[in-house]
Amino acid sequence: MKARIYKSTGSWYVAKAESGKIYNARIKGVFKIGGLTSTNPIAVGDEVEMQIEDVLEESAMIDTICDRKNYVARVSPHNKHQHHIIAANLDQSLLFATLKDPKTSQGFIDRFLISCEAYHIPAIIVFNKSDLYKQKELEHFEHLQKIYSNIGYRVMLCSVEKNKGVEEIAALLEGKTTLLSGHSGVGKSTFINAVFPSLELRTQEVSGWSGKGMHTTTFAEMFDLPTSGAIIDTPGIRELGLVDISKQELAHYFPEMRAQMGNCHFNNCMHIEEPGCAVKRALEAGEIAADRYVSYLNILTTMDVSH
């Protein structure tokens, strides 16, 4: 029987069969998928084959994972040598960011976009809490909107609290499987509750002393939308460690650098000090935003030497 994974709690999975029936499922033995050393062999969004174990208990045994269209992974928070797959089989991702209470760093946004680029998942950036923004934050938003729109990303501004821009974002979710992500406290759960009140997700205030959001979602979970499509709500991510990307490949996942690098003098150019670097020329000409180039250098320096 074919089913889709809606929630993973570590050892048990909530699986929805094609009939619409929900089962509690577990995995048979140890799964090794394509040599991936992942802390979670099965992720939310995965399609699986399973056998019913107990009809009354509605339990099943997963014996096959179907090929993934794509997935988003991060370094496991518990073991930097392992992956944690956030979600699989996505049509798009939607990153919630805020410029205040708490502030999302541009470095975090760029890491998230790199992860999506690496797995060919279209990404949308939504800046929430616009009702809190003063002139300084609004100017910063316009600056960021220009940078990311110029390289092909959709950038939106909203206030879930004041119900501004919410319907426009909700319309983008129709008929698609969308990953919702972002730091804790940026308003993901509040957004889901505003658009789909029947889901009744728990929300919490931003922790005052640290300015960081309090974690309310502990496991990724998928919810069907009332019409068509599904959203995957993820735990608030504090850090996003990149996986399976080498230093040599990093520039490929910056669309504006990718467009230039074929013209570099050296085909193994790292776009730092090399002569004849087309990326540096584009940077000097203002065709590549200085903020993004600084982000590239910062990520490069934090990448493991073994990569």
N, C-alpha and C positions, 0 to 999 in steps of 0.2 A: 504494500500500500504506500502511495506517495503522500508526503506531508511536508509542511513548511514549519520551520522553527520560529516560534514567537517569543520565547523567553528561555534563558539559560541561567540556572542557579548553581552551576558548578557540576553537580553529579546528575541532576535531573533536568529534563527539558520539557517545555510546553510545546507540543506539536499539534498543528491543525491539519487534519486530513482534507483531501479534495472534497469530501462530502460536507465539510464544515464542522465535523465533530472534533472536539478537543481531547487530546490524550496526554497523559504524563508518560514521558518516554526516557529511557536510559540507553547508553551505548553498549554495544557488545564488544568486550575486550578493549584493546588499545588501537586507536586509529592513527595511522600515519598518512598524512595527505601530502603527496608530492614533496616529501622530504622536509616539510615545514615543522620546525620545532616550536609548536604553539602551546600556550598554557590552556587554550580552549580549542580542542579539535573541531568542535561544532559551534558555529556562531549563529546569532539571530539573523534570519534571512536565508539561511541554508535550506536547500531542498533535500529531503532524505527519503530513503525507502525504509519502511519498518514493518514489523510483524506484530499483530495484536497478541499480548500475553494474557490479559484478563479483561473480558468484555465488561463485567460488572464494575471492576475497579478502574476501567478505562485506562489501562496501562499498556505500554508497547515497548518493543526492543528495536532500536535503530541498528540496521546492519550495513547500510550503504549511504554514503554522502554523494549526491549528484555533483557533477562538475560545476564550479562556480563561474559566473559571468565575470565577477570582480569581487574585491573585498577591500576594506580599509583596516590596516593594522597599525599598532603602535608598539613600542618597546614595553614589555610587561612591567608594571609598577613594582613587581616583586623580584624580578630576575632580568637584568639588562641583557642577558644572552638569549632570552626567549621572546617570542612575539605574543601579543594579545590581539586577537582579531576582534575588532569592534563590531563589525557587521558585514554581511555578504549580500551579493546580488542586488546592488543598488542602481537606481536610475539617476539619482542626483543626491547632493548633500547640501545642507543648509547650516551655515555656521552662524550662531548667535554671538554677537560681540557687543561690548558696551564701552563707551568712552568715559564712563563715570560710574562708581558704585556697583561692581568693581570695574577697574579699567582693564580692557583686554590689550595686551601688548601687540605691536605689529609683528614682532618675531613669532608669536603664537599663531597669528593669522597666516603668516607665510608658511610655517611648518604644516599647518592644516592643508593649505592649498597644494603644497608639494605632495603630501600624502594622496590627495585626490588626483592630482596630475599623474602620479606614478601608476595609478590603477584606472585611469581614463574615466573618472567620475566627475561630471559637471558640478561645479561648486557655486553656490550663491552666498554672499555675505550680507547678513542682516544686522544693522546697528540698532539696538533696542534702547529704550529709556530716553528717547529724544526729549521727553517732557522735562528732564533734569538738565538738559544742555543749555549752557549760557553761550555767549558769543564765541568764546575761546573754543569750546567743544564743537560748535557748529562749523567754525572755520576749519578745524581739524578734520571733521567729517568730510567737508567739501574737498579738502586736500587728498584724503584717502580715497574718496569716491572717484576722483579724477585718475589717480594712479591705477586703481584696479579696473575701472571701466575701460581705460585705454588699452589694457592687455587682455580684454575679453571677458572679464568677470561681471556678473550682475551684482550691483550693490544697492541695498535698500535701507531706508530709514523708517523706523516705526516707534510707536509708544504703545506697548501692549496695555499698559496701565490706563491710558487715555483712549484706547481703541482707535489709534491713528495708524493707517497703513496695514492693519491686520488682515482685512479682507483680500487685499492685493497679494499678500504672502500666501494666505490660505488657498487662493486660486492656483498658485504654482504647484500645489501638492496633488491636485486632482489626477487620478489615474496613474500615479507614479509611486515607486517605493523610495522614500526620502529619509536619509539619515539626518537627524537633528543633533547638533553638537555644540560645544562651547564650554567655557568655565562654569562652575557652579555659581548661581546668583545672577546670571545674565537674563533670566526670564524665559527659559525654554518651557518649563512646566506651566508657567503662567500663560504663555502663548497657547499651549495645547489645551489648557482648561478654557481659555477664552473662545477658541474656535470649536473645540469638541468637548463641551461641558460634561457630557455623559461619561467621559473617561475618569473624571474626578482624581487627577493626579495630585499628590501631595506637593506643596511648595513650602519653602522656608525663606526667611529673611537673610540678607547678607550679614555675616558675622561682623558686628561692629568693631571689635578690637583688631581684627586682622584685615578687614575690608574684603575678605575672600568669602565666596558663597558657602553656605552649609550644604553638605551633600545630602540630597534627598533620594535620588535614584541610585540604587546600589548595583543593579544589573541592567544591561541593555534590554529593552523590551519593544516588541512590535505591536502596533495597534492598527486595526483596519479602520479606514475612514468611512463615514456614513454613506458616501456615494461610491467612489471607487478609489483605489490606491491605499497605501499604508504608510505610516510613519514609524521610524525606529527612534525611540528616545534613549539617550545614552547617559551614563553617569557623568557628572560634571568633571571635565578633564583639567587637571592642574598643569601637567606637563605633557608634551606630545613628543616622545622620542621617535625619530624616524627609523624605519627598518628596511633592510635590503636595498639601500641606496648607497652607492660608493661616492667618494669625493669627486671622482672623474665624471660621474653621471649627474651630479647635483644640478648643474646649470641647465640640463635638459628639461628640468621640471619648473623652470622659470620661463614662461612662454616668450617674454620679450628678449631673453638671452638666447633661447633656442632659435629664434628668427635670425639672429646675427651670427651665431657661432660658426656656420659653414664658411664664412668669409675670413675667419682667423687664419693667420699665417701658418700656425702649427695645428695639426689636427688633434693634438692632446693638450691644447691650450687650457689652462685653468683660469684665465681671465684675471690674473693678478698683476704680474710684472712682465709678462712675456711681450716681446716686440711683435708688432703687426696684429694686435688683438682687436678684432672688430667690435667686440662687446665694450671694450674700454673706449673705443672711438664713439660708439653710440651713446655711451654714458656722458662723454664730454660734450656731445652734440645735444644733450638733453632728451634723447630718444628713449633712454632707460632712466627711470627715476632713481635718484641717489639713495633714497630710503630702501629701495628694493635691493640695490647693489650692496649696501651696508648689511642688510639682512642676509644676503648670500654669503658674504665674508664671515659674518658671525656664526652662521650655521656650519660653514666649512671648518672653522676653528674648533667647534664643539664635537665634530664627528670623530668617531673612534678611528684611530690610526689604522687599525686592521681593515677598515673599509676603504 
